[in-house]
Amino acid sequence: SEMVFRTNALDALNTGFDRQMADPDLQELFPAWVYKTAGDDRVGKDHRPKDGKYFPASVTFAEARGPRPFNCRCTRIPITAERWRKLEAAGAKLETTW
């Protein structure tokens, strides 16, 4: 039951975040986000490769995460436009496939 609650609670929070990020004004302020895992040995092999990768604000967390939501403890951190300009200047790239 703990896994079911955790999975559904986190998925609901991520879905709410996606709905907020669908606003064009927010996408202008936060054009990208970075995928973050829990960083431990329990992170799934399907989620681990995404850690630290940047995604466009138009991509939902579920799209980037993939088809396995259960036991997912991953999250994302929105990146401001100003920070994204600095990251791009340093060589950061947005993912184009997920």
PyMOL commands that set and color helices and strands:
alter all, ss='L'
color gray80, all
select helices_A, chain A and resi 2-21+24-29+48-50+61-65+81-89
alter helices_A, ss='H'
color red, helices_A
select strands_A, chain A and resi 32-36+54-56+75-79
alter strands_A, ss='S'
color yellow, strands_A
deselect
rebuild
show_as cartoon
